[in-house]
């Protein structure tokens, strides 16, 4: 799970073409901390949340049983491209 988080963080940074030192400054963490997180090493939740916030990401905590549905939705959204939608209220 930590490796998947690190992979997503690295991919987000790469998509934005942001060098690791610049991303670390943006996220208020050290380059070493960001590197550890991107490589799936354990870091504090506080540091992980700082990085997610700094890169415009969020973490969603749901029951494991719902994970397959969310993965399907994410895959569908990725295939649709960069179309924006607003969730219904």
Secondary structure, DSSP 8 states (H G I E B T S, - for coil): -HHHHHHHHHHHHHHTT--HHHHHHHHTS-HHHHHHHHTT----HHHHHHHHHHTT-------GGGHHHHHHHHHHHHHH-S-------
